[in-house]
Amino acid sequence: MTTAEAGTGRTVTTTIPARLDRLPWSRWHWTIVIGLGTVWILDGLEVTVVGNIASRLAEPGSGLSITSGQITGVAAALYVAGACVGALFWGRLTDRFGRKNLFMITLAVYLAATALTAVSWQAWWFFLFRFLTGFGIGGEYAAINSAIDELIPAKYRGRVDLIINGSFWLGAVGGSLLSIVALDTHLLAKDLGWRLTFALGAVLALVILLVRRHVPESPRWLLIHGRDREAEEIVSDIERRVEADKGARLPDPEGEPLEIHQRRSVSFLEIARTVFGQYRRRAVLGFSLFIGQAFLYNAITFGFGAILTKFFGVPADHTGYYFAVIAVGNFCGPLLLGRLFDTVGRRVMISSTYLLSGLLLFGTAWLFDRGSLSAGTLTACWCAVLFFASAGASSAYLTVSEIFPMETRAMSIAFFYALGTAAGGISGPLLFADLTGTGKVGDTVLAFSIGATLMCLAGLVAAALAVRAERRSLEDIARPLTAAAGSIARSRSRTSPQGPEPGSQAATA
């Protein structure tokens, strides 16, 4: 690495991004996955448990004076609002102060808020700490996805990101099964079971927090913010660990060195101008992917319990078993399809998973309208839909975390996450609650059709605008705002002989 004085900062010529991308998979990378990725299991556990134990919390003797409607309505809305606000608040700080600082702080916020939820004695206390729990989780999305993409080698980035985001559904499985235990008054008292479920979330968060101490700051972020010596030390240490793990010397990095004009911060105006001006086609892509998956998921999951109960007579305390099956299907999608996003490619896989899930939901709506389904076969149809939809939804997070410049990455993730979460958590329930709650077959068919339509439209947008980001360095996909144009142009000419693609900087007016 070499440096030279340049105006208000230093100009750094480095191969650190290429050195990170050429690393083979190792035990060190598993440390990153475990330390950063397992938090989505907690998110899935949180969301599922609260929905499933609402009836128990609302009963006399629960220790909390609250109604079931307040839990699924007010508390759920506050959790969503907290996640949206937290994503935007922490996302900006993540780009300014570093990935590690923020993924430690946001997990600590989640831990404290969940622990305090467990000791709620009044409804306002429960509401306050549901908001703060969401506030911490929202920040996790920006900090974690940024760090993962910047630490994982390019050839593995797609599958790792998808599996990590899809692990939310492992938490959902655990939450469904845990809620069955929490609701069993033969095992736990009414005022104890629900408190222990929240306490368990806090304990798991503490374990993850301890593991995260060993996850380093992103060397890419350090480079841009004038801390290139720290970046060099971290990458050299990683290389020594990987070489010791593999028992062989690493190959030399490929491509031209990257030239960075270091500066401490990037203004909010410059971020907005970059994302919505220079990369506006990519912004349309991100918007479409998040809105499509948000409405499809709400079309199915928001009213799934009411549909099973009203149309098929499934007891309310047994719907958790069906949801656990659906959650398994959700996790299997990213797990089994994730590798194809790195081999077949982003554009083909993103568009096909969105289109397939939308078309399968249309088919489910048709069968439901004909009266051809039972509770079991409807659940099987939902599993098929969500097998593809989950991979698609996870790819939405992958997409917005890799197609915008380094300096805007966390804020871009935060913006599109907040947008999708708000659409799915506010307008989605308002629409689908009315449709699935009427008990009329036609209204439920309409709910399915709306979700399927938006998912298919997002798939068509992806077919036209998705960026071929597979196996490419982040700096090649989107030139850092602090990078010298020449070095990126030379690198692009070596790695992308096909020329500019839709949504790339060269193709953006």
ABEGO torsion letter per residue (X at the ends): XBBBBBEABBBBBBAAAAAAAABBBBAAAAAAAAAAAAAAAAAAAAAAAAAAAAAAAABBGAGBBBBAAAAABAAAAAAAAAAAAAAAAAAAAAAAAEAAAAAAAAAAAAAAAAAAAAABABAAAAAAAAAAAAAAAAAAAAAAAAAAAAABBAAAAAAAAAAAAAAAAAAAAAAAAAAAAAABAAABBAAAAAAAAAAAAAAAAAAAAAAAAABBBBAAAAAAAGBAAAAAAAAAAAAAAAAAAAGBBBBBBBEBBBBBBBBABBBAAAAAAAAAAAAAAAAAAAAAAAAAAAAAAAAAAAAAAAAAAAAAGBBAAAAAAAAAAAAAAAAAAAAAAAAAAAAAEAAAAAAAAAAAAAAAAAAAAAAAAAGABBAAAAAAAAAAAAAAAAAAAAAAAAAAAAABBAAAAAAAAAAAAAAAAAAAAAAAAAAAAAAAAAGBAAAAAAAAAAAAAAAAAAAAAAAAABBBABGBBAAAABBBAABBAAAAAAAAAAABAAEBBBGBAAABX
